[in-house]
Amino acid sequence: MNNVFDKIVETIVDAKGIDAASITPESSFKDLNVDSLDIAEMVMTLEDEFGVTIELEEGVATVQDLVNLIERIKG
């Protein structure tokens, strides 16, 4: 599995207590009940993990959207 995806899942599980098996790349943050504060906290964790600065863009609505954004930033 993708390291970025796995880390995002881990941060969602830590933040929301959701079963990791229920999180797919197509899962929307809205469906996972991840709000803007949760996302801000997740972004800080992911920035530390990957050594990048993440500027959230409009249209980052799913787990895969966030994976794509981080992978693009990482190069």
PLY file of the C-alpha trace (Angstrom):
ply
format ascii 1.0
element vertex 75
property float x
property float y
property float z
element edge 74
property int vertex1
property int vertex2
end_header
0.00 0.00 0.00
1.03 3.59 -0.48
3.06 5.06 2.41
1.29 8.45 2.11
-2.13 6.78 2.09
-1.21 4.62 5.09
-0.05 7.65 7.09
-3.21 9.60 6.26
-5.33 6.63 7.37
-3.31 6.41 10.58
-3.87 10.10 11.33
-7.62 9.79 10.66
-7.84 6.75 12.93
-5.93 8.61 15.66
-8.11 11.71 15.32
-11.53 10.11 14.92
-11.28 6.53 16.17
-12.54 5.21 12.86
-11.83 1.63 11.83
-8.91 1.81 9.38
-10.49 -0.89 7.19
-13.41 1.43 6.48
-11.18 4.16 5.00
-10.55 3.94 1.26
-8.90 6.34 -1.18
-12.40 7.32 -2.31
-13.56 8.14 1.25
-14.55 11.77 1.55
-13.58 13.69 4.66
-17.23 14.70 5.01
-18.36 11.05 5.05
-15.68 10.30 7.66
-16.93 13.21 9.81
-13.52 14.87 9.55
-14.06 18.60 10.01
-11.79 21.54 9.20
-10.15 21.47 12.64
-9.42 17.75 12.27
-7.95 18.40 8.83
-5.75 21.22 10.16
-4.39 18.90 12.88
-3.86 16.11 10.36
-1.99 18.46 8.03
0.39 19.46 10.83
1.07 15.79 11.59
1.59 14.97 7.91
3.89 17.97 7.41
6.08 16.69 10.24
5.97 13.13 8.91
6.92 13.98 5.34
8.98 17.14 5.89
6.81 19.24 3.60
4.60 22.30 3.85
1.05 21.51 2.79
-1.11 24.30 1.42
-4.58 22.80 1.28
-6.23 23.50 -2.02
-9.89 23.73 -2.77
-11.08 20.44 -4.10
-9.23 18.30 -1.54
-12.33 16.38 -0.53
-11.22 12.76 -0.44
-8.36 10.80 1.06
-6.97 10.26 -2.46
-7.08 14.02 -3.14
-4.86 14.54 -0.11
-2.54 11.70 -1.15
-2.17 13.27 -4.60
-1.46 16.70 -3.12
1.23 15.42 -0.75
2.87 13.30 -3.45
2.95 16.31 -5.78
4.56 18.45 -3.05
7.08 15.74 -2.20
8.05 15.50 -5.86
0 1
1 2
2 3
3 4
4 5
5 6
6 7
7 8
8 9
9 10
10 11
11 12
12 13
13 14
14 15
15 16
16 17
17 18
18 19
19 20
20 21
21 22
22 23
23 24
24 25
25 26
26 27
27 28
28 29
29 30
30 31
31 32
32 33
33 34
34 35
35 36
36 37
37 38
38 39
39 40
40 41
41 42
42 43
43 44
44 45
45 46
46 47
47 48
48 49
49 50
50 51
51 52
52 53
53 54
54 55
55 56
56 57
57 58
58 59
59 60
60 61
61 62
62 63
63 64
64 65
65 66
66 67
67 68
68 69
69 70
70 71
71 72
72 73
73 74
